[in-house]
Amino acid sequence: MSRAPENHRYERKFAITDASLAEVEHCVRQHPAVFFSEYAPRIINNIYLDSSDLRNYCQNVNGHSHRAKLRTRWYGQLFGPVPGAVLEQKCKRGHLGTKQSARLTPFEFGPCVSAQAVRHWLDTSPLQENLRHEVRQTEPTLVNRYRRQYFRSGDRQVRLTIDSDLAFYRFQRHTNSFLTRLEVPALVVLELKYAEMASEEAAAVANQLPFRMTRMSKYVFGLQALGSV
């Protein structure tokens, strides 16, 4: 069953290449906001969907304040049965974002999967009409996976995630062997997520982090790093 758009939230990202994962974790655990682990870490897998002319990619690269991103997401192993995947559409206006999601039918993801097979998977899943319309205009363009850690500030106003062990695969239109795997062990992505009413708390958190805030899209990064654009 599809779910209604989630509440608006702000997102701020830090793409970190000059500190190790252990150093980033240390900064978070020693932060004055007293961050604690909210959930156990898990592996996230995504298939990104875009139009044939890469409309979503171009919107992001060109700095459009209103932009969208469409992907399927599941957790755990990349290859094999996928019983609990969701389709997510993220829409952003500057740093403000909303997300609409829909649970997908079970699927088998692995070598030899094609764009047509992914499209059939989505077409046979129960989607709201607006999501179905978006899916029909897109095709799979990129696969990525990473390890995510979840934290929340002691006052519970700011969420913080740390993404590491990033890996990317090019998605071809026909049969995919997924032999071209790009690993980026030196990149750690830290993200703050918060409601508008917690803007002051989030600003204080950001100011006390020894990292520079950046624009960062894993989708854009992956396409560019693989030479797909």
PyMOL commands that set and color helices and strands:
alter all, ss='L'
color gray80, all
select helices_A, chain A and resi 21-29+55-61+115-123+129-136+196-207+218-225
alter helices_A, ss='H'
color red, helices_A
select strands_A, chain A and resi 2-3+9-16+36-50+66-75+80-82+86-93+96-103+107-109+139-152+158-170+181-184+188-194
alter strands_A, ss='S'
color yellow, strands_A
deselect
rebuild
show_as cartoon
